[in-house]
Amino acid sequence: MQYTRFSALAALMLMAGLAQAEVRVEGVVEYGIFVSPHQDFKPGEHVLTRANQQIERSEVIPAKLGSKFGMRYSLAGKAVGDAPLTLLYLTPGVVSADGKRHDKFVVMQALIPGATPDVMAFEFSEPHEVVAGEWHFLVFQDDRKLAEQRFQVRR
């Protein structure tokens, strides 16, 4: 009798685990500088890019307008209704135009099954954003860390 209850309990736990498959990074996480043919950026200017934009692998980022850096990754196990991703950008202290210091930026991003790849990036589009030092990017789903990368922004 004890064996039967244990087997039934184990089967239920296994089925519950399969029903709640976790989102996970699949394959290689690309990171570095997103390559752009445009070179002479003006404040506030953004260049529209494609999802397959080339990434030059680097942890050292030039501190200049137009530098776009980050990670590109593929997530497996995404399902409708899953908890969103939290993209956490830890900065060396960006002081915005209104004088407020920002040691972090937090972005919530819904999971879209079938959409690939996923990207976490930051682009220096305003002079006050260009801050030398360590930038730390982290991707979470709830309390689970899925990816992270550190960059050194240098003048």
C-alpha positions in Angstrom: 0.0 0.0 0.0 2.8 2.4 0.9 4.5 1.7 -2.4 1.4 2.5 -4.4 0.9 5.9 -2.6 4.6 6.7 -3.2 4.3 5.8 -6.9 1.2 7.9 -7.4 2.8 10.9 -5.6 5.9 10.6 -7.7 3.9 10.4 -10.9 1.9 13.5 -9.9 5.0 15.5 -9.1 6.6 14.5 -12.4 3.5 15.6 -14.4 3.4 18.9 -12.5 7.0 19.5 -13.3 6.4 18.8 -17.0 3.4 21.1 -17.1 5.5 24.0 -15.8 8.6 23.7 -18.0 11.0 26.5 -17.3 12.2 29.1 -19.8 15.9 28.6 -20.5 18.6 30.0 -22.7 19.3 27.8 -25.6 22.6 27.9 -27.4 25.3 30.6 -27.3 24.7 34.1 -25.9 26.1 36.6 -28.3 27.4 39.8 -26.6 29.3 42.9 -27.5 28.8 45.9 -29.8 26.0 46.0 -32.4 27.7 46.9 -35.7 26.3 49.9 -37.6 27.4 51.5 -40.8 26.3 54.9 -39.5 29.2 56.6 -37.7 28.4 60.3 -37.0 25.6 60.2 -34.5 23.8 63.3 -33.2 22.1 63.6 -29.8 18.7 61.9 -29.8 19.4 60.0 -33.0 18.6 56.3 -33.3 19.3 54.0 -36.3 16.7 51.3 -37.0 18.3 47.9 -37.2 17.3 44.3 -38.0 17.1 41.4 -35.6 20.1 39.8 -37.2 22.4 42.8 -36.8 26.0 41.7 -36.5 27.5 41.8 -33.1 31.2 42.4 -32.7 32.2 40.3 -29.6 33.7 42.6 -27.0 33.4 43.4 -23.3 35.0 46.9 -23.9 32.6 49.5 -25.3 33.6 52.9 -26.7 32.0 55.8 -24.6 30.5 57.7 -27.5 27.1 58.6 -29.0 25.7 55.7 -31.1 27.4 52.9 -29.3 24.9 50.1 -29.0 25.9 47.1 -26.9 24.3 44.1 -25.2 23.3 40.5 -25.7 21.3 38.4 -28.1 20.1 35.0 -27.0 17.4 32.4 -27.8 15.0 31.3 -25.1 13.4 27.8 -25.2 10.3 26.8 -23.4 8.4 30.1 -23.8 4.6 29.8 -23.5 1.6 32.2 -23.6 1.0 33.5 -20.1 4.5 32.9 -18.8 6.0 35.4 -16.3 7.7 38.3 -18.2 11.4 38.8 -18.4 13.0 41.5 -16.2 15.9 43.2 -18.0 18.1 44.8 -15.3 20.7 47.3 -16.5 23.1 48.2 -13.7 25.0 51.4 -14.6 28.0 53.2 -13.2 25.6 56.1 -12.5 23.8 57.8 -15.4 22.7 61.3 -14.5 19.6 62.2 -16.5 18.9 65.6 -18.0 16.8 66.4 -14.9 19.7 65.8 -12.6 18.6 62.5 -11.2 21.1 59.7 -10.8 20.2 56.2 -12.1 22.3 53.3 -10.9 19.8 50.9 -12.6 17.2 50.8 -15.3 14.6 48.0 -15.2 12.6 46.9 -18.2 9.8 44.3 -18.1 9.5 42.4 -21.4 6.6 40.0 -22.2 7.6 36.6 -23.5 6.4 36.0 -27.1 6.4 32.3 -28.0 8.0 31.7 -31.4 9.8 35.1 -31.4 13.5 34.7 -31.7 16.0 36.0 -31.0 15.7 37.9 -27.8 17.8 41.0 -27.3 18.9 43.1 -24.3 20.8 46.2 -25.5 21.5 49.8 -24.6 22.3 52.5 -27.0 24.0 55.8 -26.1 21.6 58.3 -27.8 22.0 61.3 -25.4 25.3 62.8 -24.1 24.3 62.3 -20.4 23.9 58.5 -21.0 27.6 58.1 -22.1 29.1 57.1 -18.7 32.4 55.3 -18.5 32.7 52.4 -16.0 31.1 49.0 -15.6 27.7 48.2 -17.0 26.2 44.9 -15.8 23.2 43.5 -17.8 21.1 40.7 -16.2 18.0 38.9 -17.6 15.6 37.3 -15.1 12.3 35.5 -15.2 10.8 35.9 -11.7 13.7 35.2 -9.4 15.7 33.0 -11.9 18.7 34.5 -13.6 18.7 33.5 -17.3 21.7 35.5 -18.6 24.2 38.1 -17.6 27.1 40.0 -19.1 29.4 42.8 -17.8 30.8 45.5 -20.1 33.5 48.1 -19.5 32.6 51.4 -21.2 35.8 53.4 -21.8 36.6 56.8 -23.2 
